[in-house]
């Protein structure tokens, strides 16, 4: 079942969202049109994209109801976490002047942060399935940022960075994502029919899926992660973000990995008695060439053209993150790239899709739901 599981993972790896309310496509379209972000000068949305996003919102609701007919509502993608940890995010004191933008404006500034490490499968599943490695996620939430924000929400101002362990997404644009979502719903998450008739766009997805299957992770704390999609970096520049672990250590995947072997690896690394801090360099890759794509989310920006610059240090101290209180808090923390400053506005088709999904899903996430029976766990 390699193609079925890996392709479903590719679909799930696009964004971290929550459950979505049941609404007609027409109502979704009206809501999406009303809240759609204004295009920046760097973006070119194809005709009909808003309608496609509205359809995806409605279809995702049905997908979630299919996957979780009983019990609590879970995130639309990345539903399984390997651990939520407390961290600090410190802007480098020697950050170059032209990188002092948004949350990076003040050298030496430290933010408390939540970090959620996750599996990109669209449903709860063992960390390593029979089809091989899955895509992994790292969501970072900086607390107490200052400046104009993108969403008018209650509480403190935050900045979220949603990252995956590959520099390119699995689908290039909203149109392709709509097609695969329709196939998922019609075939109970089996999207092999998506590859029945290959096109240049589908070849991009196939290439990313192949990379996913070649990228094994023994410990989430030892992997690099990438924003993949682009963001504003102030009003006149565009950037991508990434994090790289300072440690060169690579934990091997166990010969017979347990259902939650990635959580167990994190617990060992961050054991309060014998563990040591996990330190990452946070990097900014400025778009310095107009040939670097914005609307194709599968496209990587070559580091030889756009050199990554260290701008901040992310540190996770040893801690007991696997306690009931922190696990519960983790399940309720919301992440979206649209939680953040206008200086770091998400751009490109996939990020515009994320905006629409979040606006609608935030209305439903914590609505009470009476169970129809016991949940059916996959293990």
C-alpha positions as CSV (number, residue, x, y, z in Angstrom):
1,X,0.0,0.0,0.0
2,X,2.9,2.4,-0.4
3,X,1.2,4.7,-2.9
4,X,-2.0,4.9,-1.0
5,X,-0.6,5.8,2.4
6,X,2.2,8.1,1.1
7,X,0.0,10.0,-1.2
8,X,-2.6,10.5,1.6
9,X,0.3,11.8,3.7
10,X,1.3,14.1,1.0
11,X,-2.2,15.6,1.0
12,X,-2.1,15.9,4.7
13,X,1.3,17.6,4.8
14,X,0.1,20.8,3.3
15,X,-1.2,22.6,6.4
16,X,-2.1,22.2,10.0
17,X,-5.8,23.1,10.6
18,X,-8.7,22.2,12.8
19,X,-12.1,20.7,12.2
20,X,-14.5,22.6,10.0
21,X,-18.3,23.3,10.2
22,X,-20.8,21.8,7.9
23,X,-21.9,24.4,5.4
24,X,-23.1,24.5,1.9
25,X,-20.5,25.4,-0.8
26,X,-22.5,28.5,-1.6
27,X,-22.3,29.7,2.0
28,X,-18.6,28.7,2.2
29,X,-18.0,30.7,-1.0
30,X,-19.6,33.8,0.5
31,X,-17.6,33.5,3.7
32,X,-14.4,32.9,1.8
33,X,-14.9,35.9,-0.5
34,X,-15.7,38.1,2.5
35,X,-12.6,37.1,4.4
36,X,-10.1,36.4,1.6
37,X,-6.8,38.2,2.2
38,X,-5.9,41.0,-0.2
39,X,-3.3,40.0,-2.7
40,X,0.1,41.4,-2.3
41,X,2.1,42.8,-5.3
42,X,3.9,39.5,-5.4
43,X,0.9,37.2,-5.9
44,X,-1.2,36.2,-8.9
45,X,-4.2,34.2,-8.0
46,X,-5.7,32.1,-10.9
47,X,-9.3,32.7,-11.9
48,X,-11.8,30.7,-9.8
49,X,-9.4,30.1,-6.9
50,X,-11.8,31.5,-4.3
51,X,-14.5,29.1,-5.4
52,X,-12.0,26.2,-5.3
53,X,-11.0,27.1,-1.7
54,X,-14.7,27.2,-0.7
55,X,-15.2,23.7,-2.2
56,X,-12.1,22.4,-0.3
57,X,-13.5,23.8,3.0
58,X,-16.8,22.0,2.5
59,X,-15.2,18.8,1.3
60,X,-12.7,18.8,4.3
61,X,-15.7,18.8,6.6
62,X,-17.0,15.7,5.0
63,X,-13.6,14.0,5.2
64,X,-13.3,14.7,8.9
65,X,-16.8,13.3,9.5
66,X,-15.8,10.2,7.5
67,X,-12.6,9.7,9.5
68,X,-14.0,10.5,12.9
69,X,-17.6,9.5,13.1
70,X,-17.4,9.0,16.8
71,X,-15.7,10.9,19.6
72,X,-13.9,14.2,19.7
73,X,-13.1,16.3,16.7
74,X,-9.4,16.3,15.8
75,X,-7.2,18.4,13.5
76,X,-7.9,18.1,9.8
77,X,-4.2,17.2,9.3
78,X,-1.3,16.5,11.6
79,X,-3.7,15.1,14.2
80,X,-1.1,13.1,15.9
81,X,1.6,14.9,17.9
82,X,4.9,13.5,19.1
83,X,5.1,16.1,21.8
84,X,4.4,19.7,22.6
85,X,7.3,21.4,24.3
86,X,8.1,24.7,25.9
87,X,10.9,26.6,24.3
88,X,12.6,30.0,23.9
89,X,13.2,31.8,20.7
90,X,16.0,34.4,20.8
91,X,16.8,36.8,18.0
92,X,20.5,36.7,17.3
93,X,22.4,39.7,18.8
94,X,24.5,40.0,15.6
95,X,21.5,39.7,13.2
96,X,22.3,41.7,10.0
97,X,20.5,45.1,9.8
98,X,18.5,44.2,6.7
99,X,17.0,41.1,8.5
100,X,15.7,43.2,11.5
101,X,12.0,42.9,10.4
102,X,8.9,41.9,12.3
103,X,9.6,39.5,15.2
104,X,13.3,39.8,14.3
105,X,13.4,43.6,14.7
106,X,15.2,43.7,18.1
107,X,18.6,41.9,18.5
108,X,18.6,39.8,21.6
109,X,14.8,39.8,22.0
110,X,13.6,36.5,23.6
111,X,10.1,35.1,23.2
112,X,8.6,32.1,25.0
113,X,7.3,29.6,22.5
114,X,5.2,26.5,22.2
115,X,6.5,23.9,19.7
116,X,4.4,21.0,18.5
117,X,6.1,18.1,16.6
118,X,3.6,16.0,14.6
119,X,2.9,13.3,12.0
120,X,1.4,14.5,8.7
121,X,-0.9,11.5,8.2
122,X,-4.5,12.6,7.8
123,X,-5.5,10.3,10.6
124,X,-4.1,8.8,13.8
125,X,-1.6,6.1,12.9
126,X,1.6,4.4,14.0
127,X,4.7,6.6,13.5
128,X,6.1,4.3,10.8
129,X,3.6,2.5,8.6
130,X,4.1,-0.4,6.2
131,X,4.6,2.0,3.4
132,X,7.7,3.6,4.9
133,X,8.5,7.1,6.3
134,X,5.8,9.8,6.6
135,X,6.2,13.6,6.4
136,X,6.8,15.3,9.8
137,X,5.8,18.7,11.1
138,X,7.1,21.3,13.5
139,X,4.7,24.1,14.5
140,X,6.2,27.1,16.4
141,X,4.2,29.7,18.3
142,X,5.9,32.8,19.6
143,X,4.1,34.4,22.5
144,X,3.9,38.2,23.1
145,X,5.0,39.6,19.7
146,X,4.6,43.3,19.0
147,X,3.1,44.9,15.9
148,X,0.1,44.8,13.6
149,X,-1.4,41.3,13.3
150,X,-3.2,39.6,10.5
151,X,-6.2,38.2,12.5
152,X,-8.2,40.1,15.0
153,X,-8.4,37.4,17.7
154,X,-8.7,37.6,21.5
155,X,-5.7,37.0,23.7
156,X,-2.0,37.9,23.3
157,X,-0.4,38.6,20.0
158,X,1.4,35.5,18.6
159,X,3.5,34.5,15.6
160,X,3.2,31.0,14.2
161,X,5.7,29.3,11.9
162,X,4.4,26.0,10.4
163,X,7.2,23.8,9.1
164,X,7.6,20.4,7.5
165,X,10.7,18.2,7.0
166,X,11.0,18.9,3.3
167,X,11.6,22.2,1.5
168,X,8.7,21.7,-0.9
169,X,5.0,20.9,-0.4
170,X,3.4,17.9,-2.1
171,X,0.9,19.9,-4.2
172,X,1.7,23.0,-6.2
173,X,-1.5,24.9,-6.1
174,X,-5.2,25.1,-4.9
175,X,-6.5,23.4,-8.1
176,X,-4.4,20.3,-7.6
177,X,-5.4,20.2,-3.9
178,X,-9.1,20.4,-4.8
179,X,-8.7,17.4,-7.2
180,X,-7.0,15.2,-4.6
181,X,-9.5,16.2,-1.9
182,X,-12.4,15.1,-4.1
183,X,-10.7,11.8,-4.7
184,X,-10.0,11.3,-1.0
185,X,-13.6,11.7,-0.1
186,X,-14.8,9.4,-3.0
187,X,-12.3,6.7,-2.2
188,X,-12.0,6.7,1.6
189,X,-8.6,8.4,1.6
190,X,-7.2,6.2,-1.2
191,X,-5.9,8.7,-3.7
192,X,-4.2,6.4,-6.2
193,X,-6.7,7.5,-8.8
194,X,-5.1,10.9,-8.6
195,X,-2.1,9.5,-10.5
196,X,-4.2,7.6,-13.1
197,X,-3.6,10.2,-15.7
198,X,-0.3,12.0,-15.2
199,X,0.2,15.7,-15.9
200,X,3.3,18.0,-15.3
201,X,1.6,19.1,-12.1
202,X,1.1,15.6,-10.9
203,X,4.7,14.7,-11.7
204,X,5.7,17.4,-9.2
205,X,3.6,15.6,-6.5
206,X,5.0,12.2,-7.4
207,X,8.5,13.6,-7.0
208,X,7.8,15.0,-3.5
209,X,6.1,11.8,-2.5
210,X,9.3,9.9,-3.5
211,X,11.4,12.3,-1.3
212,X,9.0,11.7,1.6
213,X,9.6,8.0,1.4
214,X,13.4,8.5,1.3
215,X,13.5,10.8,4.3
216,X,13.5,8.8,7.5
217,X,13.4,10.4,11.0
218,X,14.6,8.7,14.1
219,X,14.0,11.6,16.4
220,X,12.0,14.8,15.6
221,X,14.6,16.9,17.5
222,X,17.3,15.9,14.9
223,X,15.6,16.9,11.7
224,X,15.6,20.2,9.7
225,X,12.2,21.8,8.9
226,X,11.1,24.2,6.3
227,X,8.2,26.6,5.7
228,X,8.1,25.5,2.0
229,X,5.6,28.2,1.2
230,X,6.7,31.9,1.0
231,X,5.9,34.8,3.3
232,X,6.3,38.6,3.3
233,X,9.4,39.9,5.0
234,X,8.3,43.5,5.5
235,X,6.3,45.2,2.8
236,X,8.8,44.9,-0.1
237,X,10.5,41.5,0.3
238,X,9.6,37.8,0.3
239,X,11.2,35.0,2.3
240,X,11.0,31.4,3.3
241,X,11.9,30.1,6.8
242,X,13.7,27.0,8.0
243,X,15.2,25.6,11.2
244,X,18.3,23.4,11.4
245,X,19.4,21.4,14.5
246,X,22.9,22.3,15.8
247,X,23.5,18.7,16.9
248,X,24.8,16.4,14.2
249,X,23.5,13.4,16.1
250,X,21.2,11.1,14.1
251,X,19.2,8.5,16.1
252,X,18.5,5.4,14.0
253,X,15.0,4.2,13.5
254,X,14.5,1.1,15.6
255,X,14.5,-2.2,13.8
256,X,11.0,-2.8,15.1
257,X,9.7,0.7,15.8
258,X,6.8,1.0,18.2
259,X,3.6,2.8,17.5
260,X,4.9,6.0,19.2
261,X,8.7,5.6,18.7
262,X,9.2,9.3,17.8
263,X,7.6,10.4,21.1
264,X,9.8,7.9,23.0
265,X,12.9,9.3,21.3
266,X,11.9,12.9,22.3
267,X,11.3,11.8,25.9
268,X,14.7,10.2,26.1
269,X,16.5,13.3,24.6
270,X,14.6,15.7,26.9
271,X,14.7,13.6,30.0
272,X,15.0,16.1,32.9
273,X,17.5,13.9,34.7
274,X,19.9,12.9,31.8
275,X,18.8,14.9,28.8
276,X,20.3,18.0,27.2
277,X,18.9,21.1,25.4
278,X,17.8,20.7,21.8
279,X,19.1,23.8,19.9
280,X,18.0,24.9,16.4
281,X,19.2,27.8,14.2
282,X,16.2,29.6,12.7
283,X,17.0,30.8,9.2
284,X,15.6,33.3,6.6
285,X,15.9,32.7,2.9
286,X,15.3,36.0,1.1
287,X,13.9,36.0,-2.4
288,X,16.6,37.8,-4.4
289,X,15.7,36.7,-7.9
290,X,12.3,37.1,-9.6
291,X,12.7,33.6,-11.1
292,X,12.1,32.0,-7.6
293,X,8.5,30.8,-7.7
294,X,5.8,32.1,-5.3
295,X,2.6,30.4,-6.7
296,X,4.2,26.8,-7.0
297,X,4.4,25.4,-3.5
298,X,6.4,22.3,-4.6
299,X,9.2,24.5,-5.9
300,X,12.4,24.7,-3.8
301,X,14.5,27.9,-3.8
302,X,18.2,26.8,-4.4
303,X,20.4,27.8,-1.5
304,X,23.1,28.8,-4.0
305,X,20.7,31.5,-5.3
306,X,18.9,32.5,-2.0
307,X,21.4,31.8,0.8
308,X,19.8,31.0,4.2
309,X,20.8,33.5,6.9
310,X,20.8,32.6,10.6
311,X,18.5,35.1,12.5
312,X,17.5,33.5,15.7
313,X,18.1,30.6,18.1
314,X,15.4,28.2,19.2
315,X,16.2,26.2,22.4
316,X,14.2,23.4,24.0
317,X,15.4,22.6,27.6
318,X,14.9,19.2,29.1
319,X,11.4,18.8,30.4
320,X,8.7,16.3,31.2
321,X,6.4,17.2,28.3
322,X,4.5,13.8,28.4
323,X,2.4,14.7,31.4
324,X,-1.4,14.9,31.2
325,X,-1.6,18.7,31.6
326,X,0.9,19.5,28.8
327,X,-0.6,16.8,26.5
328,X,-4.1,18.4,27.0
329,X,-2.8,21.9,26.4
330,X,-1.1,20.7,23.3
331,X,-4.4,19.3,21.9
332,X,-6.1,22.7,22.3
333,X,-3.3,25.0,21.0
334,X,-4.2,26.4,17.6
335,X,-1.6,26.8,14.9
336,X,-2.0,28.6,11.5
337,X,0.5,30.7,9.5
338,X,-2.1,33.4,9.6
339,X,-1.5,33.8,13.4
340,X,1.2,36.5,13.0
341,X,2.4,39.9,12.1
342,X,1.5,41.7,8.9
343,X,5.2,41.9,8.3
344,X,5.2,38.1,7.8
345,X,2.0,37.7,5.8
346,X,1.7,34.3,4.2
347,X,1.5,34.5,0.4
348,X,0.9,32.1,-2.5
349,X,-2.0,29.9,-3.4
350,X,-1.5,27.3,-0.7
351,X,-1.2,29.9,2.0
352,X,-4.4,31.6,0.7
353,X,-6.0,28.2,1.1
354,X,-4.8,28.0,4.6
355,X,-6.4,31.3,5.4
356,X,-9.8,30.3,4.2
357,X,-9.7,26.9,6.0
358,X,-8.7,28.5,9.3
359,X,-11.4,31.2,9.2
360,X,-14.1,28.6,8.9
361,X,-12.6,25.9,11.1
362,X,-12.0,28.2,14.0
363,X,-15.8,28.5,14.4
364,X,-16.2,24.7,15.0
365,X,-13.1,23.4,16.8
366,X,-14.4,23.6,20.4
367,X,-18.1,23.0,19.8
368,X,-19.3,20.2,22.0
369,X,-20.1,16.9,20.3
370,X,-22.0,14.1,21.9
371,X,-20.4,10.6,21.0
372,X,-22.3,8.1,19.0
373,X,-20.0,5.3,20.3
374,X,-16.5,4.5,21.2
375,X,-13.8,5.8,18.9
376,X,-12.2,3.3,16.6
377,X,-8.4,3.6,17.1
378,X,-6.1,2.3,14.3
379,X,-4.0,0.2,16.7
